[in-house]
Amino acid sequence: MNTEDQGAEQADVERRLAAILASDVVGYSRLMEADEAGTLARLRSVRQELIDPGITIDVARLPAHATVFDLVYVPAQTPLLAAARARGLRAANGSEMLIQQAAIAFERWTGVGGMADVMRTAVSPLLADPTVTA
């Protein structure tokens, strides 16, 4: 595959991912508009069932060079990340993914790129607030 074909394929993948993200945002927005309290209750229920039970990965079984990512961004330090760091593994939460997705979505919708720093500045107080819960 030549460079031009690879570029076209990458652009196609990016368009598809942007469409999925936009659909997800629209669907979530519609649910929140129709029933904010009910939507939040369902999200909390899913979180309690799938996330809150604890770590599902045994970090002791990971290679010493592994990096652990937890897509959760609130709280910033999850039990999985704590366990990985305690073992000396590199670990990161989902805050940067959130920021980059927001910047990409903003660019797709407005045509204005390079907004990751703006998104990071906007969300930093929320991510740093210990009273914020998911």
Secondary structure, 3 states (H helix, E strand, C coil): CCHHHHHHHHHHHHHHHHHHHHHHHHHHHHHHHHCHHHHHHHHHHHHHHHCCCCCCCCHHHCCCCCEEECCCCCCCCCHHHHHHHHCCCEEECCHHHHHHHHHHHHHHHHCCCCCHHHHHHHHHHHHHCCCCCC
